[in-house]
Amino acid sequence: MMTSVVALLLAVLALFAVIASIHGHATIVVLLFLASFFPIGAFLMSADHWLRWVGWVDLGLLLAAGLMWSTRRAGGQTSAPPPAGTPT
């Protein structure tokens, strides 16, 4: 029973991480990484089982948040030129 609850919690956190990454919220992705990595992911990284990949893939959240954070400044707030024929 407890295993099912933990699996459901990780699935919900993954869903929230997908939504946050689509919208470009790097801070939320970092918070979701912390919420999912330290209770479960860090423990599973040392497991001698196929589930160790859950811990390693969980580090992908941190990598994705770092990439979003670093590229946000480069591609952020650019103003498009006004359409042709409009007064400036």
Order of alpha helices (4+ residues) and beta strands (2+ residues): alpha-alpha-alpha-alpha
